Amino acid sequence: MGRVSASGDGQGRKDAVEPVPALTVGTAAVEPNPVSAEHRHGLHIEFKFLDQLKKRNVVRVALLYLVVCWLILEPTHVVFHMLEVPAWANRLVLILMATGLPAVVVFAWAFEITPEGVKRTVEVDPRRSIRPLTGKRLDRAIMFVMALAIAYFVADKFWLSKRLPAATSEQASAQGAAPPSATPQPMSMATVDKSIAVLPFVNMSADKEQEYFSDGLSEELIDRLSHSQDLKVISRTSSFYFKGKQATIGEIANTLHVSHVLEGSVRKSGRALRITAQLIRTADGSHLWSQTYDRNLADVFKMQEEIAGTVATSLKAALTSTARRQSTSTNVEAYNLLLQGVFFYRRFNEADSHRAVELFQRAIDLDPNYAMAWAWLAETYFEQATDGWTHMVDASPKARTAAAHALKLDPTLELPHNVLGRISLFFDWDWSAARAQYQHARDLDPDDLRPAASLAWLSAGMYGRMDEQINIRKRATERDPLDTVALNNLMVDLFLAGRNEESLAAARQFLLVNPSASGIHAEMTYLFLLLGRPDEAVAEAQKEADESSRLSALPVAYWALGRKGESDAALKELETKYALDAAYGIAEIHAYRGEIDSAFQWLDRAYRQHDGGMITVRVDPLLQNLHKDQRYKAVLVKMKLDGDPPTVLH
């Protein structure tokens, strides 16, 4: 390149050897600018460097490399998600590609392709260089790769993203595993733009017993995000359904009707934490946000708030402030024990339930003012009674005391009100007290459908008017389509309302979600009997794995087929083994078999034992044979169910 002239006209003068004379304007002489020569030298170097970049095709090579990287990254991301490859693998690929860019640029600058092969650029005679031809080939390669990239983008936008869920579902079926999307939904429901499912974070700790912490963190994030009025947050039960399952993001989105998924991993070693979280848009599998946190266990509360706040901001949702109350603890060890207790409580077996009680008690020992620990202790005591692991007479006082203490520490907690409401309903049969507790719970969390359904039961359902309650149950299954508790409640309410075909459909949906659950086949036995299908009833009863439930179903199923001897044998075994916990169920069997005196004897025993089944005595279809007997009216009077439904606002 020629030297830039002082006048700036860009024309070099190779023959100029004499100094430039001064310019005269009027009587004043203007000397040449002494800085101009240095300025010209800098521009010369700058433009020479840019010219070399162009001649050596460095820019073309860098552009081609970037486009190829993008074309590799997009399909790789999709494949990694299908194969459930950990998130760090995505980041590793990106880091390797970023590291390769400087190497490619340096190679393009220092080397050149010649007819004899690759040589160093300084060794190539400019007259024999084929760099212009190489540049044209690179231009064609860039255009070809960009065309491929555009074609992939269009295909992914309008075809692949819509076809992927169906394809992966077929793969799952071929492998013998029913995909989550196979679960039928109660109602069609459009995906809400600001909707999210928080999947259980993966425990990456060396100690697999640390799984309680990753589960607890996920539940805390669900709770915090639920405080946003703008977000539809899938509840814990449905989100955790996918734990340990090989489900793709597309399948999860189709099953839960969500537009976003939050997933991550937790590595806990002593008091050190590493938490990775990423927010994914389900429509195309793209990552909206990803972050890794290296913190101390003492910072876990702040970290939870930070993650929830970042997710809410990414989804442009307002997150209600969750100021720390007495329900939470500043004692990190107590909090850690609470998470462990909740983890074992949710395993739903007797040994782990008792272990949960021990963990909650240890948390309380460390922090006696930990209201949430007291609330969970109350919940666990009552669940042990309802599941038959302890007697209601023993468990109710403990649950009542723990719940009352939790409310004394923090009156704004909803869980203790629900526990006290259930004690008043199932054990005390104090309808007014139960109604007050459920009303408190609903006032504290208007979006919680459990107290709303209980209020509907107290106001009308237990008197035979169940439409409102059933509508609430259906809303609960729509909000949380994989919640077996919600499905079971809907099934039972439809059964009590005499809507047996609908109840059977709910039961079958329940089995798709949780085929190993106890009691569901026994419930279906009664439904088949009421639908006049005794052969199917016997087959269903024989599938029941839980002994007490199976012995409750077989006597009525055998009776309907005229197999009296087998019915008597099963009933006798039930009375011998489970008289203390199944008195109401035994009364149902005698009533169905037309043994009226025996039915009332067992109803009286159920009343004295405070059997929770007594709250359905007015609407239970299995007691139809008792309705004309005066003793039945006396039972209704004792249960304070002989009048009309109360007139209340709820």
N, C-alpha and C positions, 0 to 999 in steps of 0.2 A: 504494500500500500504506500502511495506517495505521501510526503510530508504535508500536513495541513498548513496552509499559508497564514500569515499573521492577519490578513484581512478577513479570513474565515470563508473565502469563496471555495475552498476545497481543492484548488488547483495547485499542484506541486510544481516547483521550478528547480529542475536538476542542475541548470546552468548557473544558478545564482551563487556566486562565490564572494562577492563584495558585500560589505555591510550595507544595511538598508539606510538610506539617508533620512535625515529629519524631514518631516512634512511641515510646510509653512502655510499657516492660515492667517491672512492679513499680515500683521507685523510680528505675530507670535510664532515661534518655532515649537513644534510638538515632537518630543523625543519618542522613539519606540518604547512600548511597554516592556520593562525588564523582566516581567514574570511570564511573558507570552511564550518564550522558548521552552521553559519548564512545563507549561500547560500543554504545549503541543506534544511534548515527549510522552506525557501521561496518556493523552488521547491515543497516541500512536500505539502504545502498548495495549491499551484496553481494546481497541478495535482489532488489533492483530490477534489477541486471544480469542475474541468472539468469532473471528474469521476462521481460526484454527478449529474451534469447536464445530463449526459448520462443515468445514472441509473433511474433518476426521469422522463425521457422522455420529458424534457423541450424543447430540440431542435426539437424533432418530433412534439410536439404540436404547437410550433411557426411556423414551416414550413407548417403544415396542415392549420393553421389559415391564413397564407399569401396566399396560393393557393386558398382557399375558397373565400377570399376577392376579389382576382382578378376575379374569376369566377362570383362573384356577380356584380362587378363593370362594366364589359363590357356590359352585357345585360341591366343593369340599365341605363347606359349612352344612349344606343339606345332608350330605352323606354321613358326616360325623353325627348329626342329630339322629338320623335313622339308626345308626349303630350304637347310640348312647355313649359315644366317645366323650371322656371328660372334657370340661371347658378349657383346661390348660392346653390341650392339644391344638385347639383353634388358635390360641395365642402363640403357641410355639411356631406354627406355620407362618403366622403373620410376622413374627420376629425374624425368622429365617429369610423371608422374602425382603424385609426391610434391610437386613444385613447384606443381602446380595446386591442391592442397588449400587452402593459405592464401588463394589468390586467390578460390576459390569461397566460402569462409567470409566473407571481407571483402565480397564482392559481395552475399551474402545479408543481411548486417548493414546495409549502406549503401543497398540498393535494394529496391524492392517492386514486385510486379506489380499493375497496376491495370487497370480496363477500358479506360483510355486508353493503356496501354502501360507500359513500365518507367519508374519515377520514383524520385527519391531519397526515402528513408523519411521524412526530416524535412519533406518538402513534401507529404506525404499527410495529409489530414484523417482522424483516427482514426474519425470517424463514417462515413466513406465507404470505409474500408479493407476489403479482401476477404481479409485474412490468414487468418482461420479457414477459409475455403473453400480457399485455397491449401494450407493445412496438411493438410486432408483429402485433397486430390489428391496431395500428396507422400506421405502415408501409403499410399495405394493404389499409387503408383509403387514405393515401397520394397517392399511386399509382392509386387508382380509381379516385380520384378527379383530378389528373394531366391528366389522360386519358380523362376525361370529358373536361378539359380545352383545351387540344390539339384538340379534336373533334370539340369543339365550334370554335376555331381559324380557323380550316380548313373550316368549314361550312360557317363562316362569310366571309372568304377571297374569296371563290370560288362560293358561292351560295347566302347567305343572302344579302350581299351588292349589288348584282345585281338584286335581286328580290324585295328589299324593296321599291324602287321608284314606281314600278308598283302597289304593294299592297296598298301603301298609296294613290295612285291616285284613285284606285277603292273605297277606303273608302271615299275620298272626294266627289266622284261622288254620292255615296250612301247617303251622307248627303245633297245632293242638291247643292253643290258648285262646280263649274267648276274649276278643278285644273289648275295651271298655265301651267303645261306641256301639257295641251290640246291645247294651242295656237300653231297653225302651224307655222313652220319656213320657211322663204323665200328660204333658201338653207340649205342643210345639212352642218354641220360645226363641225369638230373634236374639242374635248376639248383640249385647250392648257395647257401644264403642269404649266407654270407660268401665270395663269389667276386667277382673283379674282373679286368677287362682294362684295362691301361694303354695307351691309344691313343697313337700317335706324336704328340707335341706339334707344333703347326703353327708353321713358321718365318715370323714376321712381320717379320723384319729386311729392310732395304732391299737388303742383299747376299744373294742367294739361295744363295751358297756357304756361308752360315752354317747351312745345313740340318743339317750334321753335328752341330752343337751341340744342336739341338732333339731330334734322334734320340738322341744320347748321353744327354741328360737323361732321356728316356723309358726307356731301357735301365737307367740307374742306378736309377730308381724301381722298375722291375720287380724288379731284383735285391734292393733293400732290402725291398720288401714280401714277397718270397719267403722272407725270414727269419722270417716269422710262421707258427707251426704251426697257427694258427686260420684262416688265409686260403688259399683256392684261387686262385692267381695264374696267369693264362694267360701262357704264355711269349711271348718276343719275336716269334717267327716268325708265330704266328697273329694277334697284336695288330697287327703291322705289315702284315699282308695288306690291311688296310683303308686304308692310306695312299694318299691321292689319290683314293679311291673315294667315290662319292656313296651311302654306306650310312647308313641311319637307325640310331638307338640300338636300335630294336626288332629290326632285322635282325642287328645285331651280337650282341645278347643271344641270339637264336635260334640263331645259328651257333656261338657260343663257349660257350653255356650259362652265362652269368654273370648275377648279380643287380645288379652295379654296374659302372660305367665311369668311369675317370678320364681326362679330356681337358684340353687347355689349349693355350697358345700361348707362344712365346718371341720376344722382341725383343732382339737383341744389337747394340750399337753401341759399338765399342771395348771398354772394360772395364765399361760400364754394361749392366745387365740389367733387363728387365721380364718377369716370368714370371706368367702367369695360369693357375690350375688350378681345376678344378671336378669335384666328385664327383656322379655322377648315378645315381639308382636306375632301373634299366631297366624295372621293372614299370609305372611311370607317368610316367617322364621327369622326375621332380621332382629339384631340386637339393638335395642334402643339405648341401653345403658349397661355398663358392667364395671364392677369395682372390687378390689381386694382390700380387706382391712386386717392389719396386724396390730392387735391391741392386747391389753391385759384384761383378765377376767373382771376386774373392778370397773372397767369401762363398758361392760356389756349393755347396760341400760342406755347409755348415751349412744352407743352404736346402733341399737334397735331403733331409736328415734331418728337417727341419721338416715338409716336405710329406708324406713317408712316415709320420711319426708322427701327423700330423693325420688322414690317411686311415685309419690303423689305429685311432685312437681313435674316429673316426666310425663305423667298422664294428664297434667293440667287440672288437677283436682285439689280442692281445699281440704286440708287435714286439720280436724279439730284438735286443739291443744290437749295433750294428755298429761296434765300436771301430775307429778308423783304424789300419790295419796298414801294413807296409812295401809291401804290394801297391798302395797308393794313394800319391799324391805330394802333398807340401805345395807343390810348385811348380805354380802355376796354369797357366803356359804349357805345361809338360810334359803336364799333364792335358788341356789344350786340344788339343795335338798327338795325344794318344792317341785322343781322340774322333774327330778327323779320320781317323786311320789306320783305326779300326774301321769308320767310315762307308765308306771306299773299299774296304776288305777285303770288305764285304758286297755290293758291286756285282758280284762274281763275273765279272770279265773281266780279261784279262792286264794291260792297261795300268794299271788302277786297283789291281790287286794289287801291282804293282811300286811304285806311288806310296805304297801303304800301308806297304810296307817302309821307304821313305824317311822317312815321318812317324814311324814307331815309332823309327827310329834317331835322329831329331832329338830326340824326347822323352827317349831314353836319354842323348844328349849333354848335355841340360840337367840331367837327374837320373839319374846312373849307377846309383842304387840303386832305381830305379822297377821293382819286380818285375813288375807287371802289363804294363808295356810290353815287357819281355823275354818274357813269356809269349805275348803277341799276336804278337811277332816270330817266335817259334818256330812258332806256329799257322799263320801266313801262309806261311812257308817250306815247311812240309809240304803245305799245300793247293796251293801252286803246282806241286808235284811230282805230286800225285794228279790235278790238273786238266790235266796235260800241258804246262804253261807252262815248266817246267824239268825236268831229268832227276832222277830219284830219287837217283841216285848223288851228284849235286852238292848237292841240297837237304837230304838227311838229316843230314849232318854239321853244317850250319848250324843246322838245327832242333834237333838234339840239344844243341848247345852253348848255344843261347839258352834252352831249357827247363831245362837243368841250372842255369844261372845264376839263372833266376827262382826255382827251388826253394831255391837257396842263400840268396837274399835273403828269401824267405818260404816256408817249408816247408808252410804251410797252404793254399797255392793248389792248386786242383783242375786247372785247365787245363793246366799243364805236365806233370802225370802222365798226362793223356789223350794229349797229344802224344807223350810218350815211349812210352806203351803202343802207339800206332799205329805208331811207328817200329819197335818190337820185333816187332810183329805182321806188318806189310806188307813191311818191308824186311829186317830181321834174321832173321825166321822163328824167333825165340827165344821159344818159347811160355811158358817159365817167367818170363822177364823181363817179357813183356807182361802176364802174369797178375798179377805183383806190382804193376806200375804201375796197372793198372785197379783192383786191390783198394785201393790207396792212394787213388785218386780217389773210389771209392765210400764209403770210410770218412770222407772229408772232407765228402762231400755224399750221404747215403744216399738222398735223393729223386731224384738224377740217374739216369735210366734208361739213359744211354749206356754207362757202364762196366759196369752190370749186364748189358746185352745182350752186351757184349764178353766178359765172364766166362762167360756161358752158351755163347757160340760156342767159346771155348777149351776148355771142359769137355766139351762134347758136340756142338755144332753142326757143327764141322768134321769130325766123325766120322760125321755122318749122323743124329744125334739132335737134332732142331731144335725140338721142341715148346715147351720152356721159353723158348727165344730168341724164337720167334714170339709167344708170350703176352706177353713183355716189349715187343716191337715194337707189338703191338696196344694195350697200355696207353699207350705213348708217343703213338700217334695219337689216343687218346681224350683224353689230357691236352692235346695240341696238335694239334687236328684239321686245321689248315691248314699244317702243317710238311711241306714237300715232301721234306726229308731223311728224316724219320720214315716218310713214305709210301713213299719209294724203298727204304729199308731193309726195310720189311715186304714190298714187292713182290719184292725179290731173295731174301729168305729163303724166301718161299712158293714161288718158282721153284726154288730149290735143294732144297726139300723135296718137290718133285713135286706141289704143290697148285696146279696151273696155273690152274684157274678162279678161285680166290681171288686168285691173283697178278694175273690179268687185271683183276679188279674193283678191286684196289688201284691198278693202273696207270691205269685210267680215272678213278678219283677224283683221282689225281695230275694228270692232264691238265685236269680241271675247275679245279684250283687254279692250275696253272702250264702253260698250253697251249704256251708257247714254249720249254720246257726242252729242253736237249740230251740226246740218248740215250734218251729215253723211248719213242719210236716204234721204235727198234732193239730195245729190250727186249721190246716187244709183238710184234715180228716173231718172235722165238724162241718166245714163248708160243703164238702161232697155229700155228707149225710143230708144236710138241709136242702141240697139240690136234687135229692133222690138218686144218688149214684153210689150205693153202698160198696160195690166191688172196688171202685177207685178209692173209697174211704179206707178200706182195709189195707190196700196196697200202700197208701200214703202213711198210715199209722205204722206199718212195718218198716218204713224208711227212717223213722224217727230214732236218732242216736241217743238222745237224752232219756234215761230210764224213767224218771218221774213223768215226763211228758208223754212218752210212749205208753206207759201204763194208764195214763189218763185218757188216751185216745182209743186204745184197743177194746176196752169193754163196750163202748157205744158202737164201734164199727162191727164187732162180732155180733152184737145184739141185733143190729139192723139186718144181718144176714141169717138170723135164726140160729146162730151158733152159741147157744146159751151156756154150755159148759165152759167154753173158752172165755166167754165174757165174764162168767163168775170167777174163774181162776185169776184172770188179769185184775179184776176189781179187788179180790181178796188180797192179792199181793200189794196193790196200791195202798189199801187201808192198813196193812201191816207195816209197811215201810215208811209211809209218808203222811200218816194221820195228823201229825203236828203242823205240817206246812201246806197240806193240800185238802183241807176240810171242805172248802167251798167247791173245789173241783169234784170231790167225791159226791157232794150233794147234787151237782149237775148230772152226774152219771145216773144216780138213783132216780132223779126226776125224769130223765130221758127214758129210762127203762120202765117208768110208771110205778115205781116203788115209792109211793107218796110219804108214808110214815118214815121210812129210812131217810128220805131226802130232807124232811124237816128236822130229824135228829141231827144230821150233819150240818144243816144250816145253823142250828142252835149252837153247835160246837164251833163253827166258823165265827159266829158272832162273839162267843166268849174268848176266842183266840185272836180277835181283832184281825181276821183274815181280810186283806185288801180287796179280794174279789167281791166282798159284800156291797161295794158301792155300785155294782152293776145289777143288783138283784131285781130292780124294777124293769130293766130293758133286756135282760139276758134271754135269748130265744130258747136256750136249753131248759129253761124253767117253765115253759108254757104249760106243762101238765099240772102245775101247782096253782095256777091263777084262780081257779074256782074254789079253792079250799080257804076257809076262814083263817086258818093259820098263816096263810100267805099274807093276808091283809095285816095280821098282827106283826109279821116281820117288817112290813113296810112302815108301820107305826114306830117300831123300835128304831128303825134306821132314819126316821123323820123324812120319809119319802112318800107318805101317803097323800099329801096335798098336791096343789098345783105348783108349777115352777114359780120361784120368787120373781118379783118384778124389780130388776136392778139395772142400773146403767153401768156398762163395762166397755 
